[in-house]
Every structure is written in C-alpha cells, then in structure tokens.
C-alpha cells in the first residue's frame, strides 16, 4: 500500500493517529506532499522521520523551498521558518540538506503527486518549480489561466496535491484530489491510500500554530 499525506506541518501526533487509523504496515510506502515543517509543534520529530525511516518519501513544498531561499539570502525568512530554525538548532543544516534533495513532483503508477499546482499543457519535466511548489510567484503566474488549473488538466493519471487549505478533502471529477485540510491550525490531517484512493482524516488536537506563536513570541521576531 502507498499512503499519500497532505501538509503535515510538524503535527506528528496527528500523523501517528492517522497511521493507526489507516493500519500502516512496515512495508507500506509513505509519500508526504511537502510542507512537512513549520507552524506545528514537533519539527525535530518530523525531521527524524524523514531522514531515518526509509519508507518515508517527500516532495518539496513552498515552505521547504523558502527555507533554502532564506538561507541563501534570496528572501527574508518568515516567522515560521525562524521558529523552526530555533527549534532544530544544530540540526537545522539537516533540514536544509534534505530540502535540497526533494523533488517537485513524483509520478507513481497510480497518480501524479505534487505539492501545489500543475500548469495545463506543459510536460511534467518542463514545469516551473514555482508552479509545482506553489510559491507566490507561481500562483500569480497561473492567474493568467482565468480558471482553476485543475479544471484544464488533460492527464492520463489522477493528481493528488496539497498546499491549498480546504475544510475537508477536495475531489474534482474523481481525477484531482486536494488533501491539505489545515491540521496546523486546528483542522485535520488527511491521507489517500493507493491503489484504492480511499481517504482518511484525523482531527487536529488543537490550533498548533496559535500555540507555537505564543511559545516563541517573546524570543523571536521577524526581521524588517
């Protein structure tokens, strides 16, 4: 079985509950759709899972991309990136090294996985990274379409994506599945299993991002 998980954002307790609900086996492959870090309570544990569990595979999300850009001084870090850096300490370099290796899409036998979006009519290997990971510039670029990108896709395989936050899993014509359901802010964590395309969700324990801000607000401020 393959387990495709929406944006985890360091909500590892909910991740474990989701695995229990699915009944994850030791040979099941796990694919994270990006944005594994920031805003949630346990970036350290999330990093260990991704670097120590050989069954964990992951995509690059806009948050992983921004960690790299901020480190390279190509953009200013957001509060969530600064908090993650503070939490990880000397292990922050491990996150950066991991982020450098993450692909912008994964094509499986059953589906295409992407964090953000796909530009219609453009081969996967020619897509802009900013579109695939849904950076702000990538989102602005797709506005030229005049319609949601998923309505214009003509692909042989279904697409599973994260990034855009929905109150409940989004399904378009049984071909496009959006499974970021806002766990970090008190929503839920969602996964799809393959090949059966069954959807599983578990409720968030709390608004993790609100609590994280309260924990760090006296120690970290965003640079001007």
C-alpha positions, 0 to 999 in steps of 0.5 A: 500500500502507498499512503499519500499525506497532505501538509503535515506541518510538524503535527506528528501526533496527528500523523501517528493517529492517522497511521493507526487509523489507516493500519500502516504496515512496515512495508507500506510506502509513505509519500508526504506532499511537502510542507512537512515543517513549520507552524506545528509543534514537533519539527525535530520529530518530523525531521527524524522521520524523514531522514531515518525511516526509509519508507518515508518519501517527500516532495518539496513544498513552498515552505521547504523551498523558502527555507533554502531561499532564506538561507541563501539570502534570496528572501527574508525568512518568515516567522515560521521558518525562524521558529523552526530554525530555533527549534532544530538548532544544530540540526537545522543544516539537516533540514536544509540538506534534505530540502535540497534533495526533494523533488517537485513532483513524483509520478507513481503508477497510480497518480501524479503527486505534487505539492501545489499546482500543475500548469495545463499543457506543459510536460511534467519535466518542463514545469516551473518549480514555482508552479509545482511548489506553489510559491507566490510567484507561481500562483500569480503566474497561473492567474493568467489561466482565468480558471482553476488549473485543475479544471484544464488538466488533460492527464492520463493519471489522477493528481493528488496535491496539497498546499491549498487549505480546504475544510475537508478533502477536495475531489474534482471529477474523481481525477484531482484530489486536494488533501491539505485540510489545515491540521496546523491550525486546528483542522485535520490531517488527511491521507489517500491510500493507493491503489484504492484512493480511499481517504482518511482524516484525523482531527487536529488536537488543537490550533498548533500554530496559535500555540507555537506563536505564543511559545516563541513570541517573546524570543523571536521576531521577524526581521524588517 
